[in-house]
Amino acid sequence: MKNIKKKIVTIYMAISFLIAFFLLFPILVLALLFKQKRFGLFITRYWSGIFYLLMGMRIVVENKHFIDKKSTYIFCPNHFSFLDITTMTMMPIPFQYIGKESLCKVPLFGFYFKNYHITVDRDNARSSFLTFKESLKALKNGYSLTVFPEGGINVVNTKEMSEFKEGPFQMALKTGIHLVPVTIADNWRILPDDGKFDLNWKHKSHVVIHEPIDPSKYKSEGVQKFQDDVRNIIQSELDARNPDSK
């Protein structure tokens, strides 16, 4: 009976996601037609808000005061759950994602993702290079970015992050734009990446915004030190909030 209940909740989650998306999809299309991409990215935040409202789930974003709404940032969160994508849109400012190219194949959602965000085929060196150039251009045009530094969900049923990719750190060093470590502390409990799609929706999701890091201090220390420090900040917060998972 418990498993049936979980499955019903998970199906309801998928329906809620689609309802929220279809409610805002016409506005997202109109924003593109009128060349108001920034407005469309801003509206995306309400998509997630509607979704979590329908689910009865609460997202708590801590340390919003670290973010200057007039500035541009590179957000770097950990990635253990498919929910991380919707959760991150609750950031205080809109941003573009850098995500895998295969998302563009999803009906309607693919149209949205292709037109509002930056895609990459991580198995293709040329694609990765072009994505890096496009990302630098977006940052210089004042768009904030969210990049999962692990390159995707690469862990199963664990709270230990995998190794980081260099991309976001190279971007920060090249542009001088502050990089923001973000800890998504609870989504691994709510919707773990274990292939079962069992939603434990009663958990509250905490998102911790860490203090933005000025990349200029890593000019001499190098990208590896930059990566290691950011990874330690996020992992330390994960460990502190999940002592039972060690």
C-alpha positions as CSV (number, residue, x, y, z in Angstrom):
1,M,0.0,0.0,0.0
2,K,2.9,2.4,0.9
3,N,4.5,1.8,-2.5
4,I,1.2,2.5,-4.4
5,K,0.8,5.7,-2.4
6,K,4.3,6.8,-3.4
7,K,3.7,6.0,-7.1
8,I,0.5,8.1,-7.0
9,V,2.4,11.0,-5.5
10,T,5.1,10.7,-8.1
11,I,2.5,10.6,-11.0
12,Y,0.9,13.7,-9.4
13,M,4.3,15.4,-9.4
14,A,4.7,14.8,-13.1
15,I,1.2,16.2,-13.8
16,S,1.9,19.2,-11.6
17,F,5.1,19.9,-13.5
18,L,3.3,19.9,-16.8
19,I,0.4,22.0,-15.5
20,A,2.9,24.7,-14.3
21,F,4.7,24.5,-17.6
22,F,1.6,24.8,-19.8
23,L,0.2,27.7,-17.8
24,L,3.3,29.8,-18.5
25,F,4.4,28.4,-21.9
26,P,2.3,31.0,-23.9
27,I,4.0,33.9,-22.0
28,L,7.4,32.3,-22.6
29,V,6.7,32.2,-26.4
30,L,5.4,35.8,-26.4
31,A,8.5,36.9,-24.6
32,L,10.6,35.4,-27.4
33,L,8.4,37.0,-30.1
34,F,8.8,40.4,-28.5
35,K,12.6,39.8,-27.9
36,Q,12.1,39.9,-24.1
37,K,14.3,37.0,-23.2
38,R,15.2,38.4,-19.8
39,F,11.5,38.7,-18.9
40,G,11.0,35.1,-20.0
41,L,13.8,33.9,-17.8
42,F,12.3,35.9,-14.9
43,I,8.9,34.2,-15.5
44,T,10.5,30.8,-15.3
45,R,10.8,31.4,-11.5
46,Y,7.0,31.4,-11.3
47,W,6.8,28.1,-13.2
48,S,8.8,26.5,-10.3
49,G,6.7,28.4,-7.8
50,I,3.4,27.0,-9.2
51,F,4.9,23.5,-9.4
52,Y,6.0,23.5,-5.7
53,L,2.7,25.1,-4.6
54,L,0.8,22.3,-6.3
55,M,3.1,19.8,-4.7
56,G,2.7,21.3,-1.3
57,M,6.5,21.4,-1.0
58,R,8.4,24.3,0.6
59,I,11.7,25.6,-0.7
60,V,13.8,27.6,1.8
61,V,16.5,29.7,0.1
62,E,19.1,31.0,2.7
63,N,21.5,33.9,2.4
64,K,19.7,35.8,-0.4
65,H,21.4,38.9,0.9
66,F,24.7,37.7,-0.7
67,I,23.2,38.4,-4.1
68,D,23.1,41.8,-5.7
69,K,20.2,41.8,-8.1
70,K,22.0,44.2,-10.4
71,S,25.1,42.0,-10.7
72,T,26.0,39.0,-12.9
73,Y,27.0,35.7,-11.3
74,I,28.0,32.1,-12.1
75,F,26.0,29.8,-9.8
76,C,27.6,26.4,-9.1
77,P,25.3,24.0,-7.2
78,N,25.7,20.3,-6.4
79,H,23.6,17.9,-8.4
80,F,22.0,14.8,-6.9
81,S,18.4,15.0,-8.1
82,F,16.3,15.9,-11.1
83,L,14.5,18.4,-8.8
84,D,17.7,20.5,-8.7
85,I,16.8,22.1,-12.0
86,T,13.4,23.4,-10.8
87,T,14.8,24.3,-7.3
88,M,17.6,26.5,-8.7
89,T,15.1,28.7,-10.5
90,M,14.2,30.0,-7.0
91,M,17.4,32.0,-7.0
92,P,16.9,35.7,-6.3
93,I,17.9,36.6,-9.9
94,P,17.1,34.9,-13.3
95,F,19.8,33.1,-15.1
96,Q,20.5,30.8,-18.1
97,Y,21.3,27.1,-17.6
98,I,24.1,25.3,-19.3
99,G,22.5,21.9,-19.9
100,K,22.8,18.8,-22.0
101,E,21.8,19.0,-25.7
102,S,19.5,16.0,-25.3
103,L,17.0,18.2,-23.4
104,C,16.1,19.9,-26.7
105,K,14.5,16.7,-27.9
106,V,11.8,16.8,-25.3
107,P,8.5,18.1,-26.9
108,L,7.7,21.7,-26.1
109,F,10.2,21.7,-23.2
110,G,12.9,21.3,-25.7
111,F,11.7,24.4,-27.5
112,Y,11.8,26.4,-24.3
113,F,15.3,25.1,-23.3
114,K,16.9,25.6,-26.7
115,N,15.6,29.2,-26.9
116,Y,16.3,30.3,-23.3
117,H,19.3,28.4,-22.3
118,I,22.7,27.1,-23.5
119,T,23.2,23.5,-24.6
120,V,26.2,21.3,-24.8
121,D,27.1,17.9,-26.1
122,R,29.8,16.9,-23.5
123,D,31.0,14.0,-25.7
124,N,31.8,16.4,-28.5
125,A,34.9,18.6,-28.1
126,R,33.7,21.1,-30.7
127,S,30.3,21.5,-29.0
128,S,32.0,22.0,-25.7
129,F,34.2,24.7,-27.1
130,L,31.3,26.5,-28.8
131,T,29.3,26.3,-25.6
132,F,32.2,27.8,-23.7
133,K,32.3,30.7,-26.2
134,E,28.5,31.2,-26.0
135,S,28.7,31.2,-22.2
136,L,31.3,33.9,-22.2
137,K,29.2,36.0,-24.5
138,A,26.1,35.5,-22.3
139,L,28.1,36.6,-19.2
140,K,29.5,39.7,-21.0
141,N,25.9,40.6,-22.0
142,G,24.8,40.6,-18.4
143,Y,23.2,37.1,-18.1
144,S,23.9,35.1,-15.0
145,L,24.6,31.4,-15.5
146,T,23.9,28.2,-13.6
147,V,26.4,25.4,-14.2
148,F,26.4,22.1,-12.4
149,P,30.1,21.7,-12.0
150,E,29.9,17.9,-11.7
151,G,28.7,17.9,-15.3
152,G,25.4,16.1,-14.4
153,I,24.1,13.6,-11.9
154,N,27.1,11.2,-11.6
155,V,26.3,9.7,-8.2
156,V,23.8,7.1,-7.0
157,N,22.3,7.1,-3.5
158,T,25.2,9.0,-2.0
159,K,25.8,12.6,-0.8
160,E,29.4,12.7,-1.9
161,M,29.9,15.0,-4.9
162,S,31.8,13.7,-7.9
163,E,34.8,15.6,-9.4
164,F,34.3,19.0,-10.8
165,K,34.7,20.1,-14.4
166,E,36.8,23.1,-15.2
167,G,34.3,25.0,-17.3
168,P,32.6,27.4,-14.8
169,F,35.9,28.1,-13.1
170,Q,37.6,29.0,-16.4
171,M,34.7,31.2,-17.2
172,A,35.0,33.1,-13.9
173,L,38.7,33.5,-14.3
174,K,38.3,34.7,-17.9
175,T,35.6,37.2,-17.2
176,G,36.3,38.2,-13.6
177,I,32.6,37.5,-12.7
178,H,32.0,36.3,-9.2
179,L,31.3,32.6,-8.8
180,V,28.6,31.5,-6.2
181,P,28.8,28.0,-4.6
182,V,25.3,26.7,-3.9
183,T,24.4,23.8,-1.7
184,I,21.1,22.0,-2.4
185,A,20.9,20.1,0.8
186,D,17.8,17.9,0.7
187,N,16.7,17.0,-2.8
188,W,18.5,13.7,-2.6
189,R,16.0,12.8,0.1
190,I,13.0,14.1,-1.8
191,L,13.7,12.6,-5.2
192,P,16.8,10.5,-5.2
193,D,18.5,9.5,-8.5
194,D,18.0,5.8,-8.0
195,G,15.8,5.0,-11.0
196,K,12.7,4.4,-8.8
197,F,11.2,7.9,-9.1
198,D,9.8,7.6,-5.6
199,L,9.0,11.1,-4.4
200,N,9.4,11.7,-0.6
201,W,7.5,15.0,-0.9
202,K,7.1,15.8,2.9
203,H,10.8,16.9,3.2
204,K,11.5,20.6,3.1
205,S,14.2,21.6,0.6
206,H,16.9,23.9,1.8
207,V,19.1,25.8,-0.6
208,V,22.2,27.6,0.8
209,I,23.7,30.4,-1.2
210,H,27.4,30.8,-0.2
211,E,29.3,34.0,-0.4
212,P,30.3,35.0,-3.9
213,I,33.9,34.3,-4.7
214,D,36.1,36.9,-6.5
215,P,38.0,34.8,-9.1
216,S,40.9,37.3,-9.2
217,K,42.5,35.7,-6.1
218,Y,42.9,32.5,-8.1
219,K,44.8,34.1,-11.0
220,S,48.1,32.9,-9.4
221,E,46.8,29.8,-7.6
222,G,45.2,28.3,-10.6
223,V,41.9,26.6,-11.6
224,Q,42.5,23.4,-9.6
225,K,42.7,25.3,-6.3
226,F,39.6,27.3,-7.3
227,Q,37.7,24.0,-8.0
228,D,38.9,22.4,-4.8
229,D,37.9,25.3,-2.6
230,V,34.4,25.6,-4.1
231,R,33.9,21.8,-3.8
232,N,34.9,21.9,-0.1
233,I,32.5,24.7,0.6
234,I,29.5,22.8,-0.9
235,Q,30.5,19.4,0.5
236,S,31.1,20.8,4.0
237,E,27.6,22.2,4.0
238,L,26.2,18.9,2.8
239,D,28.0,17.0,5.5
240,A,26.9,19.4,8.2
241,R,23.2,19.2,7.2
242,N,23.2,15.4,6.7
243,P,25.3,14.0,9.5
244,D,23.2,10.8,9.4
245,S,24.3,10.1,5.9
246,K,28.0,9.8,6.6
